[in-house]
C-alpha cells in the first residue's frame, strides 16, 4: 500500500511541476527590430518589434510606458483594452493602445499570427509592465 501511495504521489508531483513549468513559458515571441532616440524629444524613444503568436496564444495582462501602434501582418487577434469593448483585428488592420492602459492580445485564428508593433515610450524604462500582484 505504501508503494502505491508513493507512486501516485510521484505522479502528482511530476504533473504539478510540468503544469507550472508550461504555465511560465511565454506562448509568443517578440523580436526587437529597432530601438532609437527620437529626434525632437530626448525623453522618449521609439522601438519596433515583430511579435509572433501561435494559434490560440495569448499574452498576459500588461501595459506600456508609452503609446503602442500595431499592424497585423498575418492572423486574427482579439484585443482587450481595459475600459473598452474587446475588438477583433485581422491581416492589414491596425490598432492603438494608449500609454499605461492594461490590455491583452489573443490569436483567435487557426494559423500563426504576426504583428509589427511600434512603441513611443519614456526613455530608459522597460517596454512592458505587468500589474502588481
N, C-alpha and C positions, 0 to 999 in steps of 0.2 A: 504494500500500500504506500509506503514511504517513497519507493522508487517511482511509482506512477505520479505521485504528487510532485516530486522533483522534476520529472519530465514535463508535466503540464506547466509548472512554474517557469521552467526554462523557455518553453514555447511562448508563454505570455510575455516574458521579459523581452525576448528577441522581437516579437511582434510590436511591442510598445516602442522599443528603440528604433525599429525600422520605420514605423509610422511617424515618429518625431523627427527622424533624420530627413524623411521625404518632405515633411511639412516645412522644414527650414530651408530647403533648397529653392532658389528662385526658379520660377517657371517661365521666365522670359529672359532675353539677353539684351543688353544695351551697349553699343559701341560708340565711344565718343569720336566724332568726325572732325570737330573743330572746337577750339576754345580761344577767344581773343578779347582783348580790351576794346571798349567802344571808343570811337574817335572823338566824340564830343562830351563824354561823361566818364571820368576816370573812376567813379564809384561803382560802375556797372561793368559786366562782361557778357559776351554772347557765347553760347555753347550750342552745338548741333550734335544730335545723336541719331543713330539708326537703331530702332528698337524692334525686336522680333518676338512674336508671341506664337507658340504652337496653338492648334485648335483647343479651345476651352481654357486657355491660360488666363490668369487674372493677376494683376499686381495688387499689393497691399494698399490700404488707405494711406495716402501721402499728400504732401503739398510741396511747393517750391518757393524759395525766397525771391521770386520774380515771376514775370509773365511767361506762359508756355503757349507756343504756336505749334500745332501738329498737322501733318499732312499724311493721309492714309495712302501708302504706296500699294498695298495689297490687303485684302481681307475685309472683314466686317467686325466692327467694335461697338460695344455698348460703353458709353462714358457716363459715369455717375458723378456729378459735381455737387458737392454739399449745398443744399438750399435750392437746387434746381431739379427739373424733371430729367430723368435718365433719357439720353438720346442715343440713336444708332447712327454710325458713320461707316461708309463703305469706300472702296477704292476711288480715289480722286477727290474725296471730301476733305475739308479742313475743319479744325475746331480750336477754340481758345480756352485756356484755363487761367483765371486771374491769380495774381500773387497771393500766397498764404491761404488758399482755399483748398480744403481736403477733397480728394477725388479718387476714383478707382476706374481703371480701364480693363475691359474683358474682351477677349477674342471670342465672339459668339458664332463665328463661321466654322465650316468643316475643313478649312485649309489654313495654312500658316498665315499670320497677319504681320505686316511690316508698317512701321510708322517712321517718318522723319520728324524729329521734334527739335525745335529751336527754343532756347531759353534766353531771356534777358534777365539776369539775376544780379544781386548785390555781389560785388567783387569779394572773393575770398571766402564766401560761405559755401557750404555743401549744396549741391544742386537739388537734392531731395531731402525732405524732412518727414519723419514718421510722428504720429500722435504720441503724446506722453502716455505711458501705461500706468 
